[in-house]
Amino acid sequence: MKLPFALARRFVAAETFEETIPKIKTINESGIKVTLDLLGENVKEKTTADDTVQIYKQLLNKIHEAGLKSTISIKLTMLGMDIDQEYCKKNLFDLLELAEKLNSFVRIDMEASDYTQQTIDIFKEAFEKYGKHVGIVIQAYLHRTKKDIPELAELGADIRLCKGAYKEPESVALQDMEDIRKAFKQYAKILLEKTDYPRIATHDDELINFVKNYTKTENISKDRFEFQMLYGLREETMEQLVKDGYNARIYVPYGTMWFPYFKRRLMERKENIFFVLKTMFKK
Ligand SMILES: Cc1cc2nc3c(=O)[nH]c(=O)nc-3n(C[C@H](O)[C@H](O)[C@H](O)COP(=O)(O)OP(=O)(O)OC[C@H]3O[C@@H](n4cnc5c(N)ncnc54)[C@H](O)[C@@H]3O)c2cc1C
């Protein structure tokens, strides 16, 4: 059964790129940049992964032609990581060739912990070859992040720090929100000290305020990092951050394969379920 897109409209911009363009323009007009995500994950067929690479390339070209202030975010399982690591790497590099040519940027989202090592391995190779045109995401809840963050920061990688969105076992990830926040703060400090331009991805006021206060006391200027949030969440907070002189970027997902993303948003915050129920029952 196909669920109606109206359900996901709060969290997903549209089902097509053409319908997403005006939304990106509106966000850009309020001084906020975008990272665009074509939704989908865990592709099992080479033909689908090949098509995905072509769509991503068209996206990079169209973003460039339309003059949008937007980069793209991708998932390696969309580029064939479940099929073959070398094949997936080839697809990513193919995309990065174009990103380099257009002076654009591709962010590799981080998926469930089964993929962390492969994602970091592929990222490191990509970073060596394409430098500032590629970045990665690191999840504060993973135990292994203690080791990954200093290592990647030392390389000078462009890192988006988030809490982590997948259900992971206790052996792999912190479970308690206070512990996750503590870890997030510690990693944010490392990134702010050691990397050129960390991306702080959270809707959590405690973490936002921590970063604001820490950068103020340490004299780290507001243009040395950015805050990132997801489409449809905390728009007023984002606008206020921009008014206060901070850089901000919204992660804008679009596409027909929105269900897994939509489900993660519902699972992580009960208020999100209420928003959806309201949409369902609104005449
Ligand atoms: C730009 C971006 C990119 C991401 N990329 C990835 C990725 O590649 N891989 C991955 O695993 N995860 C990713 N995530 C998801 C992330 O890991 C978390 O699952 C998600 O952001 C929820 O954690 P949180 O810190 O934002 O707030 P939560 O832990 O959901 O909430 C903490 C507190 O923040 C406040 N809050 C949160 N939301 C709201 C709201 N809408 N309105 C008012 N207050 C609110 C409340 O006080 C709440 O108690 C990304 C998140 C962002 C923002």
The ligand as a Gaussian input file, in Angstrom:
#p B3LYP/6-31G(d) Opt

LIG

0 1
 C       21.188000      18.445000       9.329000
 C       21.089000      17.102000       9.956000
 C       21.666000      16.017000       9.330000
 C       21.610000      14.742000       9.909000
 N       22.278000      13.696000       9.317000
 C       22.293000      12.497000       9.943000
 C       23.069000      11.413000       9.434000
 O       23.744000      11.505000       8.397000
 N       23.033000      10.238000      10.109000
 C       22.311000      10.080000      11.271000
 O       22.347000       9.004000      11.868000
 N       21.560000      11.101000      11.756000
 C       21.530000      12.288000      11.128000
 N       20.781000      13.299000      11.663000
 C       19.786000      13.022000      12.732000
 C       20.388000      13.127000      14.117000
 O       21.317000      12.087000      14.306000
 C       19.290000      13.037000      15.186000
 O       18.621000      11.824000      15.078000
 C       18.265000      14.140000      15.130000
 O       18.838000      15.371000      14.763000
 C       17.571000      14.299000      16.507000
 O       18.460000      14.742000      17.485000
 P       18.479000      16.270000      17.971000
 O       19.789000      16.530000      18.602000
 O       18.220000      17.143000      16.805000
 O       17.295000      16.472000      18.961000
 P       16.401000      15.408000      19.769000
 O       17.307000      14.469000      20.497000
 O       15.346000      14.858000      18.888000
 O       15.718000      16.357000      20.804000
 C       16.434000      16.901000      21.937000
 C       15.727000      18.131000      22.455000
 O       15.822000      19.168000      21.482000
 C       14.630000      19.924000      21.465000
 N       13.963000      19.747000      20.155000
 C       14.206000      18.783000      19.235000
 N       13.429000      18.932000      18.163000
 C       12.663000      20.003000      18.413000
 C       11.630000      20.663000      17.696000
 N       11.246000      20.259000      16.484000
 N       11.064000      21.752000      18.258000
 C       11.428000      22.188000      19.481000
 N       12.396000      21.588000      20.211000
 C       12.990000      20.525000      19.697000
 C       13.770000      19.385000      22.590000
 O       14.066000      20.092000      23.759000
 C       14.236000      17.949000      22.706000
 O       13.988000      17.369000      23.941000
 C       20.891000      14.581000      11.123000
 C       20.318000      15.676000      11.755000
 C       20.413000      16.920000      11.205000
 C       19.819000      18.084000      11.945000

